[in-house]
Amino acid sequence: MTDIIIITNNPKVSEKYPNISSHVEGSVSDVFIAVRDAVHKGARIVSHPLSGAIEPYKSVAISKSYGELDMVSLQIIENAIAAVEDFRVIDLDIIEGVIKCTTS
């Protein structure tokens, strides 16, 4: 039996690993928030949230057993949440640049 839980918004992951996954309806940000909530309860991050593709699906493995608040896991997930917002800002900047170039 595995010692992890997978928090995911990817239906394929949920279907393949129904006994060890927790499905989140929503975006990558919603997955990261669910991971952060679990970390606050004492879970530890097992797979880095920013590994692999970012959108539209994400799966993060966390420890099945809970202990004291793991500050390293908390910092990792907080940085991942901030990175998603950074990606949104970068995307907006790129599109604004394209619009300026095509309307000038």
C-alpha positions, 0 to 999 in steps of 0.5 A: 500500500502506498504512503501518498495521496495524489491531489489532481484535477486530471480525470485520467489520473483520478481514473487510473489511481482511484484509491490514492487520488483526490480529485479537484474540480477546477484549475491548477490554482485550485489544485495548489490551494487544496495541496496548501490546505493539506500542508497546513494540516500536516501533509508533506509534498512528495512531488514538486508542484511546478514539475512538468506542465502547468496548465490545464492539468496538474497532479501533486503527490503528498504524504498520506500521513500527517504530522507537524506543519512542514515549513519546506512543503509550505514554502514550496506550495506558496511559491507554486501559487505565486508562480501561477499568478506570475505566469498569468501576468507574463501572458497578459504582458505578451498579449498586450505587446502583440496588441500594441504592435498590431494596432499601431 
